Amino acid sequence: MRIRIGLLMALATTLVAGSAFACGDSLYRVGKGVSYRVYTAPLPGSVLVYGQGVGAEQLAQELARSGHGVRLVSNNEELQSELGSGAYDVVIAAYSDQSTVESTTIAAAGAPTFLPVALDSEEQARASQEYERVMLAEQDEIKHYLKAIHQTLKQRG
């Protein structure tokens, strides 16, 4: 008799608990449920963005929102001052500003990595001959910048 009651209780518990397993499954379906629009940096770093205009400001804001420590500078004096501090992992600037950025950084172990941004596909082709990662200003989204920064930080150790 006890065995029957135990089996009936186990069967009833299984039937009642079956609906609990489905709780929240709609959140895991592709294209359904909660959507997250903010990318997060799995490996936050310190980034220096050198540029003028709305595009540089938007890039700096998005990188900061993702979790990176970001500083935006718009003139050569600020750039030299910030790079002299040695507090940055990555410098993002236009490829045309390459000589300005690299003359300020010393090719030492702690020097930040330069991530150039090309303005068009021709400039991207030239920059790709010198640099492993080159961003294209009009095509690349924030996720591409974040991926390039993440790969750079992983290589730096």
C-alpha positions, 0 to 999 in steps of 0.5 A: 500500500505504501508503495502505491501511495508513493508511486501515485505521489511521484506521478502527481508531482511529475505531472504538476511540475511538468509545466514549470520546466517551460517557464522562460523558454520563450526568452531563448527563442531566436528573435523572440523575447527580450532583446539587448541592444547594448554591446558589452566588452568582455575585456574592458580596456582603456581607449583613447579616441583622437578625432573631431566631429560628431562621429568621434563623439558617438564612437567614444560614447558607444565604447564607454557604454560598452564598458571601456574606459574612454577619453576623447581628444580633439587636438594634437596637444591633448593627444601628446599629453594623454599618450605621454601618460602611458595609461592607454591600451588602444588609440583609435584615430584616422589613418591620415593621422598615423604620423601624428599618433605614432610620432607621439607613441614610443615603440615600447612594450607598454605603448598603446596599439594604434587602430586606424580608421580609413575613410574609404576603401582605397585608404583601407587597402593601403592601411591593411598593408601596415596594420592587422586591423583597419576599420572603415569609417562608413561601414563598420558598426560599433560591434566591429570596433569592439571586436577589434579592441577585444582582439588587441587586448587579448594579444597584449595579454 
